[in-house]
Amino acid sequence: MEPLLVLTHCPDEETANRIALAAVEARLAACVSIQPCVQSIYRWQGKVESAVEAPLLMKTTSVAYAALEALIRENHPYDVPEIIALPITRGLPAYLNWLADETIE
């Protein structure tokens, strides 16, 4: 079991709350932190775009990742949502044990 931090951005707080709640209820993430909205500037289909988005920090495991990715894709309105998984290489052992205990095996 490898702990992961999964990042995504949502177009609004309603979408962020829906995805966060679904991920925790399904035990695909032990915790999801909904961050304050940020301004994102990016290139999409050849044009520079700007949008206000709500970032999500999702704490999960490598075992749950595929199902979490599928849940995000199913509930996200973007054609290509940002879904980035970063390995958690260190952390408080008690927290990492809790994270593993609260996600699917």
LINJO-V709609 format. One record per backbone hydrogen bond with DSSP energy under -0.5 kcal/mol. NH is the residue of the N-H (numbers start at 1). CO is the residue of the C=O. Records with the same first field share a line. If there is no record, write none. Layout:
NH->CO / CO
This chain:
3->1
4->60
5->86
6->4 / 58
7->84
8->56
10->54
16->12
17->13
18->14
19->15
20->16
21->17
22->18
23->19
24->20
25->21
26->22
27->24
28->23
29->23
30->59
31->59
33->57
34->32
35->33 / 55
38->53
40->38 / 51
42->49
44->42 / 47
47->44
49->42 / 47
51->40
53->38 / 51
54->10
55->36 / 53
56->8
57->33
58->6 / 56
59->31 / 57
60->4 / 58
62->2
65->61
68->64
69->65
70->66
71->67
72->68
73->69
74->70
75->71
76->72
81->78
84->7
86->5 / 84
88->3
89->87
95->92
96->92
97->93
98->94
99->95
100->96
101->97
102->98
103->100
104->27
